[in-house]
């Protein structure tokens, strides 16, 4: 297999935003990037071992908790630090317009990643902000209804509770099965909850508790026929698998880029379909509030621009591998893990099996063991970080299979789980 020189890989990552903004004297050294990535047509484990080497974790840590918070690859860390150094070297220049063009390049990169127009992308802080922006914008009346299933993340429920329920809008909370068999099973839950007063369906793309993937496209098609808008919390999905927002058809989609997009913390993406943008009102207003474009939703005056520009470097990193290849790897790791544990009677998978219904987050119960004890044993005895999930009778550890996870890591995880199970 023919190798690509590391300098070519680094040059590719720094093309575009990073390349135009970093100090002109800056050049990465061999010590910064000691690992060569193999030809990206290669699907071998050696390729993914080299992807893993682009991340730096604490010694002896196996990090299976990307669903809580992701890690920036080294090249994104370095780019973001250089942006920060550039800003601190001439603060007023770069905070107040010196990076205007570079910000737009980042917007275009993000838009291309999700197959939409850059005029439909705002660069915000986190998913919570995006869900607040949606929930606060609507002039709903007492008796109007919003549908949110029981598994919605608190950061999606609380904004609707505060901004709408307190004025008499009803939050409808249908119960969704933990292990649905088909997409239609889920769509029916939403359809059965609709009444003539339903105004918005607010849904997550991938459920925080057990990684179940919800059928945004099918729900959007059904809802729009009834004149209902669809808002999506995409925090646990965006970057895990390939997403075409235009094809999904939802009206709004909020993403925390610090999870599966491996961007700096405190930067996010907010998508609003062009014909649905008129519903939205900015959470913060400042000079420039008369801007009619989607940029009005991100007008904060002073903000952390190095992190925003670091998002562009994170997208470069994903594109250097290929978003389709990342998606394929996510499913490959899911299947590898499930195949290793499915026949063990001491394990109980709490995530749907079908690829339309789950991806690189899987929740596993060790039968007869309390999830807190399992999580602590994994951490204390094996250096494995997972997220315990005790709600909805899951009693399972939520395990995330990001692109820096290898099959050897999964082997180590399963051995540890088997030992804990006794």
Residue, then its C-alpha position, 0 to 999 in steps of 0.5 A: x500500500x502506497x503511503x502519503x508523505x506526512x507533509x502532504x497530509x498536513x498541507x491538505x489539512x491546512x488548505x483553506x481557512x487554516x492556511x490563509x490565517x496562520x502566521x506566515x512563518x509557521x510550518x509544522x515540524x516532523x515532531x508535531x506530526x510523527x504519524x503518516x496516514x496511509x492512502x485514504x483508499x485503504x480500509x485496513x486497521x493500519x489506516x485507522x491505527x494511524x487516524x487514532x495516532x492523530x489524537x492525544x489522550x491521557x496515558x492508559x486511557x481508552x476513551x469510549x465517551x465521545x457521545x459526551x465530549x469529543x477530542x480534537x485531533x492534534x492538527x485542529x489543536x495546533x491550528x486553533x492555538x495558532x489562531x489564538x496566538x494570531x489574535x493575541x498578537x493584534x487583538x483589535x484587527x482580528x476580532x473586529x473584521x480581520x477574519x471576516x473572509x475566513x469566517x465565511x470560508x468556515x461557513x462554506x466548509x460546514x455547508x458543503x459538509x451537510x450539502x446545504x447552502x452557506x446562507x442556511x448555516x449559522x455558527x453558534x456556541x452549542x446545541x442548547x443555544x440552537x434549541x433555545x433559539x428555536x423554542x423562543x422564536x415562536x409566537x405560540x398560543x395557549x393550547x398549541x402543542x409541541x411534540x417531544x418524545x420521552x427520550x429527548x435530551x434535557x437541553x431540548x426539553x427545557x427551552x420549550x418548557x421555559x419559553x412556551x409551556x409557561x404561557x400555556x403551550x402543551x408539551x406532548x411527550x409520547x413514549x417511544x419503544x427502546x428497541x423498535x423493529x422498524x422505522x415505521x414503528x417510530x414514525x407511528x409514535x409521532x403520527x399518533x401524537x399529532x392533533x389539530x393544535x400541533x405546531x412543531x415536532x422537536x426531535x433528536x436525530x440520535x437519542x442520547x440514552x441508547x444511541x437509537x437513530x430517529x427517522x428525521x426524513x420520514x417524520x419531516x415528510x409526514x409532518x410537513x403534509x400536515x403543516x407542522x414544522x420539524x426541529x432537530x437536535x443533531x448533537x449525537x449524530x452530526x459527524x458520526x455518519x454522513x448527513x445531507x440536511x437538504x435530503x432530511x427535509x427538517x426545518x431546523x437542525x442544531x449541532x454541537x461540533x465538539x462531539x462527532x465533528x472533533x471541533x474545539x469546545x464551545x462552537x456549534x452549527x445551526x441550520x435553518x432551511x431558507x424558507x423557514x428562517x423567517x420564524x427565527x428571532x436572535x437570542x442576542x441583539x447587537x450592532x448589525x441586528x438589521x441583517x436579514x441573513x442567517x448571520x443575525x442569529x450569531x451576532x454576539x460582538x466579541x466571541x471566541x473566533x479561534x474556536x470558530x476558525x478551528x471548526x474549519x480545521x476540524x472539517x478539513x480533517x474529516x474531509x481528509x479522511x472522507x465523510x463517507x469513509x467515516x460513516x462506513x467506519x462508524x457502522x463497521x465498529x458497531x457491527x464488530x462490537x455487537x458481533x462480539x457480545x451478542x451471544x453472551x447471555x451475561x450481556x444485554x444490548x439496549x440499542x436497536x440492531x438495524x442500521x437505520x435505527x442505530x450507529x456508533x453509540x451502543x448501550x450495553x447492560x451487564x446482566x445482574x450488575x448495577x451500571x454504576x458499578x460497571x462504569x466504575x470498574x471499567x474506569x478504575x480497573x481498566x482505564x476505560x471511560x464510558x457513560x452510565x445510563x440508568x434511566x428508562x430501565x437501561x442499566x447499561x453503559x453507553x459506549x461510543x465508537x469514534x474514529x479513533x477507536x480501533x478493533x483492538x480497543x474493542x477487543x480490550x473493552x469486551x475482555x474487560x466487560x467479560x471479566x466484570x460480568x464474571 
